[in-house]
Amino acid sequence: MLSILIPVYNYNIVSLVEEIQTQTTALQIPFELLAFEDGSKSRLNEQNKQINLLSGCMFKELEVNIGRSAIRNLLAQNAQYEQLLFVDAGSYPKKKPL
């Protein structure tokens, strides 16, 4: 059981989340993916809301910027599983070969 946590600020993470969700589902690992946007009020958030349509995934916008450490602590507090994996919004996992 794994909580995948992504702090976001003014960044489109849809493809990142789709890839993580695809790989995690294929591995049949119980997981949740939480992505919290740290109050940037970016228009990219409209695209990121698509994440809420993916099974096991949630995107949430904060009203105000709380900072790097606080957003990570908030994600950890909201995680339902004990195992936490923090992923940077600007990263992308290597695709698993077929």
N, C-alpha and C positions, 0 to 999 in steps of 0.2 A: 504494500500500500504506500503510495507516494503522492505527496503534494508538490506540484510544480508551480513555482511562484515567479512571476515576471513583473518587476516594477517598470513602469512606462512613463516617459515624458516626451510628448510631441513626436511620436514615432508610430508608423504603421507596422503592426506586428501580426497581421492576419496570416501571412504565409508562414511565419515562424510557428504560430500556434497550430495551424493546420498540419504542418509537418510533425510537430511533437505529438499531436493528438493521433495522427495516423500511425506513427511508430509505436506509441504506447499502447494503443488499441491492438495492434498486430501482435505485440508481446503478451497480450492478455494480462496486463498488470492493472490491478485496481488503482485508479488515480483520480486526482482532481487537478485542474489547471486554473489558477487564479491570476488574473492580470489586472493590476490597479494602476490607473493613470493619475499621476500626481498633480492635478490641478492646472494643466497647461492651457485648457480651454481651446485646444487645437481643433481645426476642422478634420484632422485625421481620426479623431475619436468617432466620427460618424461611420467610417470604414471599420474601425476596431469593434464596433458594436455587433458586427457579424459573428464575432467570437461566441456570443451568447447563444447562437444557434447550434453550436457544436456540442456534442454529448460530452459531459464531464468538464466543460470549460465555462469560465465566467470572466467577463470584462466589466470593470466598475470604474467610473470617473469620480475622483474626489473633487469637492468644490474649491478647495484651497490647496496650495502647494505646502506639503509638510516636510519635504527634504528627503535626501537619500536614505539616511539611517531610519528615519521614522516610517517611511513607506515600506521598507523591508520588515521592520518590526510589526507593522500592521498586517502585512501579508502573512507573516508567521503566526500571529495571533488568530487569524481567520482560517488557518489551515486545519483540516480535520484529521490529517494523518501525522504520525510522528516523524516520518522520514521526509525531510524538506530538500528540494532541489531548486536553488535560485538560478534563473537564466536571465542574462542581460538581453534587453530588447534589441540591441544591434547585432546579436549573434545569430547563427543559423546552424543546426545540426547537420552532420554529414548524412546524406541519404543512405539508407540501408540497401545494399544490392539485392536484386530479386533472385 
